[in-house]
Amino acid sequence: MIQHFRPALVLLLLFTALTGLAYPFAIAGVASVAFPSQAGGSLMVHDGTVIGSALIGQNFASEVYFQPRPSATNTPDPADSSKTIDAPYNAANSSGSNLGPTSKALVDRVKAAAEAKLAAGWKAPLPADAFTTSASGLDPEISPQNALAQVPLVAEARGLDEAKLRALVAARTHGRWLGLIGEPRVNVLALNIALDALE
């Protein structure tokens, strides 16, 4: 029995060291040299201060900024740990709503979100990502249509020319990768940093 146990233990320790330590450290080292920004979390810096990551959305509450799509993330309720409360863009608790397409709760939530956008001055038709959440709840990007729909509101809140903001959105729009993969998108944090730089 011992003669079978010893080689198994040696192999377990060897492969744990190789696949659990050596390989991840080697890949992290190569990535930090070849792709330093991405390996470091794609951090975004403004005026010498790290203000976020290009990979994780942030909640912008002020009307003077472009808004991200809604987020379904939550956090435990401080008053009752058996319940949760909404916590938009909570990176510690990435999640979608997990509600199916026939869910009345989902239909009611989407309808309420769309009505709130229209009441806030958005013009119909609304882009779908203006009132639907992403699967992760942390999506940092919106569609160009969503950004352009917000231009009149942000222009009014800041007293800026709409044409100038449309040009800013166009300049910050990323197309499909290799012209084929994905959809055109706008990173909300990068757009809002560029927006602050206009003034």
N, C-alpha and C positions, 0 to 999 in steps of 0.2 A: 504493500500500500504506500509506504514512504517513497519508494522509488518512482511512483507515479505522481505523487503530490509535489515533490521537489521540482521537477521540470515545469509543472504547471504553474507553480508559484514564481519561478524564475521568469517564465514567459509573461506572466501577468505583470510583474514589476517592470520588465523590459519594455513591453508595449505601452504600459502606463506612462513610463518616462518618455518614450518616443512620441506617442500620439497625444499625450496629455500635456507634455511640457516642451520638448524639443521642437516639434512641428509648429505649435501655436506661436512660440517665441520667434521662430525663424520667419514665419509668415508675417508676424507683426513687425519684425525688423525690416523685411523687404518692403512692406507697405509703407512704413514710415519714411523710407528713403525714396521710393518711387512715387508715392502719392501722399506727401506730408499733410496737406490740408484735409483730405478725406480720412486719413488714418487718425487724425486728431479730432474728428467729429464734425468736420465742415463748419467750424465756428465762424460766426460773422462778427466783425469788429467795427465799432463806430466811435470815432473820437478817442481811440486807444482803449476802449472798454469792450469786452466781449458781451454782446447783447442777445446772443442766441445761436442757434444752429440752423443752417439752410435745410436740414433734414427733418426738423420738428417744428410744427406750427406754433404760433403764439396767439393769444386772444387779445385783439385790439378793441377796447371798449369805446374809445373816443371817435366821434364822427369826422374828425379831421384826418383820419387814417383809413386806408382801404381795409376792409374786413375779410377775415378768412371764412372758409365755409364753416357751418356749425360743427361742433364737436360733441360726441356722445360720451366722453370720458367722465368719470365720477370719482368720488373719494368717500371714505367712511364719514358718516355724520358724527361730529364731535359730541353731540348731545346723546346719540344713541348708536353705538357701534354696530348694531344689527341692521342698520339702514345706511343708505348712501345718499349723497347730495351731488348735484351737478358741479363739476369742476372742469370747465373747458380747457382742453389742451394740457391735461395732467399727464406728463410723460411717465410718471410712476405707475399709471394704470391705463395703458393703451387698450382700447376696446371700442367695438361698435355697439349699436343698440341691440343687436341680435334679434331684432323683430323681423318677422317674415312679411312678404308682400301682401298677405291677406290680413295682417294684424290691424285691428281697429285703432290700437294705441299709436302705431306708426302712421296710419292715415291721418289721425287727429293731430299728431305732432307736426307732420309735414304741412298740413293745411294751416295750422296756427302759425308756423314759421313763415309760410308764404304770405299770409294775411298781414303779419307784422312787417314784412319787408315792404309790401304795398302801402301800408299805413305810414311807414317811415319815408315815403317819397320815391321808392323804386318804381320804375315803369315796367308794365307788362309788355311782352312776355318775359318772365324771369328765367335766367339760366338755372338748370337743375341743381348745380352745385352751390347755389345761393341759399337753398333751404334744405338740402339733404346732407347727411353726415357721411364721412368716409368710413371704411372698414376699420381703420386703426384709431380714428378719432384724433390723429396727430398730423393730418395732411398739411404740409406747409404751402401747398400750391393751390391756385384756383385757375379756372379757365379764363382765357382772354375775354370771353363774353361776360363773365362775372365781373372782371375788373372794369371793363368798359361800361357796364351797367351802373357802376359806382361812381364813375367820373363826375356826373352832374352834382351828386351829393357832396363829394369831397371838394370839388371846385367851389361850391357855394359856402361850405364850412370854412375854407381857407381863403376865399376871395381870390382864387386863381382862375386863369383862362382855361376853359374846357379843352381847347385844342392843344394847349401845352401839356395837359394831363393825358390826353389820348396819345400824344407822341411819346410821353414817358412810359405808358403801358406798352406801346408797340416796341420801344427800345428794350424793355424788360421781359418781353415774351420769348420763351424758348420754344423752338419748333420740335418736330419729331426727330428722334435720334436717327442719324443716317438718312433722314428724310422719310423713314418708313415706320419706325417703332415708337409707340406712345402717342400722346396727344399734345398739341400746343398747350403751354402752361405758363403761369406767372407766379414766381415766388413772392408771397405777400410781404415777408420781412424785408427782402431786398428792395421791393417796390417802395415800401414805406421809408426805408433809409434814403433812397433816391429822392423821394418826395420831400423829406426834411431838408435835403441838400439844395432843393430849388429855391428855398427862401433865404 
